[in-house]
Amino acid sequence: MAIDEAIMRSLKEERVPPTLRLYRWNPSAVSIGTFQGMKEEVDLEYCGKNNIDYIRRITGGGAVYHDFDGEITYSIILPRGHRLAPDDILGSYEVLCSGVVKGLEHLGIDAQFKPINDIVAGGKKVSGNAQTRRHSCVLQHGTVLLDLDVEVMFSILKVPQEKISDKMIADVKERVTSIRDLLASDVSMDELRDALVAGFSEALKLELVPGNLTEEETALAASLVQEKYATDEWNLSR
Amino acid sequence: MESLKVRILEFTSYKIPDGKMVKVRVDVKNDSIQGITILGDFFLHPEDTLVEIEEELVGIVLEEESITNVIQRVLDTNSAVLIGASARDLAKAIMSARRTR
């Protein structure tokens, strides 16, 4: 999260190009939408015992479990006015999500964008996405599920224990899916990464050039961790 | 004799039909909002607008029309875009605190 914001701030100063970033969370973490209540959404005690981080995003939307072994997060940061970042917010979700849709197609999955901010395959959600507009930039980030453990997800997200019935778990399995479920095959993290790179490049007609964070971005991200993203003041602010 | 003032702290969840989940913490005294936090998985651009909405709702009577109008006014003033919920949806969520009493 801190790196996403550091890239935005650097892009605003025109010190870095528009950036697509693919990453995983180590340790696994739960992120909540910027307007959500941490204690309402997340079982912090369970997270503490199981070495799961928790963090508030700068984007709206819902809580997401970022399992190190089951998920890739992407973020794309563009300057306002870029051809891929139109002022129409709902329209721009569809434009940017087409990168994920195309990436899934590379893996043999027929997926569709579902407004407002989801991508579905076989009628089930396989990716959630969220956007913010600040620092003269548009940031969209999202999760792409490679694998899904509904029982663990329920342990992290705050659903009253007595309500976690078999039916509820079955309901979620009806609504949410993962790439490995869809293909009934053990797709690797690397395959998903390569498919997403190809998907974004083709769908958005972008030439992607591998790169590293600048020293400035790295330093800025470190200070944002210290001053914001690692603090209770931010994470527990609602 | 001093009159008894009724002060009620409420927490409520409201699922927008086919939409997002809104949760509200509200402190109500004599039917007027003393303090409020609006939580949820909706989108609002710019995001800071929500704090302004919460501030502007203080002192407002717990009544759907008045609450809707305040929220809509703040949205309009900030040229803010609320996605996945409307001013009326947020007002209904706040009003559902009243029904849970």
Interface residues (C-beta under 8 A of the other chain):
Chain A: G33 T34 F35 Q36 G37 E40 I58 T59 G60 G61 G62 A63 I89 L90 I116 N117 A130 Q131 T132 R133 R134 R238
Chain B: K20 M21 K23 R25 T37 I38 L39 G40 D41 F42 F43 L44 H45 P46 E47 L50 V81 I83 G84
